Amino acid sequence: MNRADAPVQPIACHNCRHYYVTWDVHFPYGCRAHAFKSKKSPSHEVYEASGVECQLFSRKKSRAAGSDEESYTCGHK
């Protein structure tokens, strides 16, 4: 099986900085880059509509341990 015959691995939108979960019960997933909401994963919608994987995917910055954000603890030892 060559590369063209290989199944397409969908892009995981939850790892993209443009992805968000909406308050709309009918369209719970959104993409700020493409400016739309969907019932399915936005990358799946983009692929169905164009036949091309999402070109606007941008990986979220990871929250590394020891970052500038405060660390919250429950106070129990």
N, C-alpha and C positions, 0 to 999 in steps of 0.2 A: 504494500500500500504506500503510495507516494504522498507527499505533503498536501497536494491538492485534494486527495481523497480522504484525508484525515478529518475526523469530526472537529468542528470548531469549538474550542473551549470558551464558554461565555466569560465576559469580563465581570468580575465581582464588584458591582456598584457600591456595595457597602465599604469598600476600600478606597473609594474615590472622594476627593474633597468637594465635588459638586453635588453629590448625592445627599438627599434628605428625606425624612419621613414626614408626610403631610398630616394635617388634621382632617383631610377630606376622606371620609369613609369609602367612597366609591373609587378614589384614585389615591391610594396611600403612599405611593413612591414618587419622588420627584427628582429632577435634574436641573440644577441652576444654570449649567452651561448650555443646555439645549432649550431651557425655559419651557418645560412641560411636566405634567403629572401623569401617572399611569397606574393601571391595575397590576401590571407586571413590572419586572425589573426594567429600568430605563434602557440599559444596554441591550436587552432582549428586544425591546420595541424598536430601537435604532437598527438593529440587525435585520429584523423582519421588514422594516420599511425600505432599507437601502441595500441590503445584502452585504454590507461592509461592517466590520466591528467598529465600535465607538472610537472616534479619533480624538475625542476631547477628554479621555480618561486621564486623571492626574492623581497619583497616589497621595493619600493623606499623610501628613507628617506624623510619625509615631510619637507617642508620649513616653520618652525615655525616663528611666528611673533617675532621680536626682535632677529633674528639670527645674525650671524657675517656679513652677506651680507649687503651692504649699501641699504638704502631705497631711492628710487627715487621718487621725486614729480615734478609736472609741474611748481611749483613756484607761482601759483595763490592762492590768499587767499579768 
